[in-house]
Amino acid sequence: MKIKKLIPTLMALVIVTVVYAATDISGHWKGSINDQIEVAYDFKVDGQKLSGSTKGPDGNTIQLTDGWFKDDSLAFTLPIMDQQVKMTGKVKSADQIVLYMKGGPMGDMSYVIKKAK
């Protein structure tokens, strides 16, 4: 009888663990814009604060600013070519994020990045 009571508790624990693991975006992510420009991001999440970096068109490191991460949504700003490019994103799975760029040197666009292995 005790096992029947324990099973729902264990199932809830497994579900919470899986959901938490799926939303941890800390780490290295890679993708491409229009299958032409390779991009890579290093994200670090601390509570709801998102920090990290990427490489600019000139190869120099660019630090993310004003970053946040909540539930499966994220946003940050990238200073690129004298512009403050606003980025938002949505976690689609444990290893895939869709990023949306507002403005920037190439205009508005979206692209997919995947967790590097």
RODO-2510 file (C-alpha; in nm, 4 decimals, decimal comma):
residues 117
     n   res          X          Y          Z
     1     m     0,0000     0,0000     0,0000
     2     k     0,2871     0,2411     0,0756
     3     i     0,4295     0,1878    -0,2733
     4     k     0,1038     0,3054    -0,4334
     5     k     0,1308     0,6294    -0,2361
     6     l     0,4989     0,6702    -0,3205
     7     i     0,4595     0,6347    -0,6989
     8     p     0,2767     0,9685    -0,7576
     9     t     0,5385     1,1502    -0,5494
    10     l     0,8219     0,9954    -0,7484
    11     m     0,6478     1,0774    -1,0775
    12     a     0,6082     1,4421    -0,9733
    13     l     0,9764     1,4576    -0,8787
    14     v     1,0796     1,3179    -1,2180
    15     i     0,8574     1,5667    -1,4033
    16     v     0,9950     1,8633    -1,2078
    17     t     1,3525     1,7450    -1,2727
    18     v     1,2917     1,7063    -1,6470
    19     v     1,1231     2,0471    -1,6765
    20     y     1,4040     2,2173    -1,4838
    21     a     1,6733     2,0484    -1,6946
    22     a     1,4967     2,1448    -2,0179
    23     t     1,5018     2,5140    -1,9290
    24     d     1,8681     2,5415    -1,8283
    25     i     2,0218     2,7265    -2,1218
    26     s     2,3640     2,7827    -1,9653
    27     g     2,6406     2,6676    -2,1969
    28     h     2,7599     2,6913    -2,5565
    29     w     2,5085     2,7271    -2,8431
    30     k     2,5736     2,7338    -3,2194
    31     g     2,3762     2,8031    -3,5344
    32     s     2,3752     2,9972    -3,8574
    33     i     2,1945     3,2931    -4,0069
    34     n     2,0448     3,2114    -4,3477
    35     d     2,2844     2,9131    -4,3723
    36     q     2,5611     3,1657    -4,4416
    37     i     2,6866     3,3252    -4,1211
    38     e     2,7962     3,0977    -3,8375
    39     v     2,7014     3,2235    -3,4908
    40     a     2,7869     3,0996    -3,1434
    41     y     2,6707     3,2114    -2,8005
    42     d     2,7919     3,1312    -2,4515
    43     f     2,5054     3,1771    -2,2052
    44     k     2,5078     3,1798    -1,8260
    45     v     2,1859     3,1923    -1,6250
    46     d     2,1848     3,3032    -1,2607
    47     g     1,8278     3,3162    -1,1335
    48     q     1,6535     3,5252    -1,3995
    49     k     1,9698     3,7088    -1,5053
    50     l     2,1164     3,6082    -1,8409
    51     s     2,4755     3,6957    -1,9238
    52     g     2,7192     3,5732    -2,1815
    53     s     2,8938     3,6565    -2,5037
    54     t     2,9146     3,6034    -2,8776
    55     k     3,1600     3,6987    -3,1521
    56     g     3,1021     4,0036    -3,3703
    57     p     3,1510     4,0229    -3,7472
    58     d     3,5114     4,1312    -3,6833
    59     g     3,5807     3,8294    -3,4591
    60     n     3,5915     4,0303    -3,1359
    61     t     3,3973     3,9147    -2,8306
    62     i     3,0696     4,0977    -2,7654
    63     q     2,9175     4,0848    -2,4169
    64     l     2,5414     4,0463    -2,3830
    65     t     2,3779     4,3307    -2,1883
    66     d     2,0378     4,3709    -2,0216
    67     g     1,9853     3,9937    -2,0368
    68     w     1,7053     3,8031    -1,8674
    69     f     1,5660     3,4500    -1,8792
    70     k     1,2272     3,3468    -1,7435
    71     d     1,0310     3,0291    -1,8089
    72     d     1,1247     2,9539    -2,1712
    73     s     1,1751     3,3136    -2,2871
    74     l     1,4927     3,5189    -2,3034
    75     a     1,6053     3,8624    -2,4126
    76     f     1,9303     4,0539    -2,4321
    77     t     2,0985     4,3400    -2,6164
    78     l     2,4087     4,3207    -2,8363
    79     p     2,6160     4,6301    -2,9163
    80     i     2,6942     4,5646    -3,2861
    81     m     2,8418     4,8223    -3,5244
    82     d     2,7358     5,1245    -3,3156
    83     q     2,3829     4,9840    -3,2723
    84     q     2,2058     4,8332    -2,9731
    85     v     2,0528     4,5236    -3,1311
    86     k     1,7581     4,3820    -2,9346
    87     m     1,7403     4,0029    -2,9240
    88     t     1,4572     3,7886    -2,7919
    89     g     1,4239     3,4145    -2,7935
    90     k     1,2114     3,1153    -2,7138
    91     v     1,3371     2,7778    -2,5929
    92     k     1,1793     2,5155    -2,8192
    93     s     1,3458     2,2100    -2,6609
    94     a     1,6346     2,1237    -2,4303
    95     d     1,8756     2,1695    -2,7211
    96     q     1,7081     2,4289    -2,9463
    97     i     1,6370     2,8024    -2,9156
    98     v     1,4802     3,0314    -3,1748
    99     l     1,6342     3,3796    -3,1600
   100     y     1,4664     3,6904    -3,3007
   101     m     1,6767     3,9942    -3,3951
   102     k     1,5097     4,3354    -3,3989
   103     g     1,6954     4,5838    -3,6139
   104     g     2,0654     4,5343    -3,6548
   105     p     2,2899     4,5500    -3,9589
   106     m     2,0825     4,2907    -4,1493
   107     g     1,7360     4,4024    -4,0392
   108     d     1,4767     4,1947    -3,8527
   109     m     1,5236     3,8181    -3,8676
   110     s     1,5029     3,4919    -3,6786
   111     y     1,7329     3,1918    -3,6642
   112     v     1,7811     2,8704    -3,4688
   113     i     2,0706     2,7893    -3,2386
   114     k     2,1389     2,4453    -3,0934
   115     k     2,3178     2,3391    -2,7782
   116     a     2,6723     2,2349    -2,8652
   117     k     2,7725     1,8881    -2,7551
***
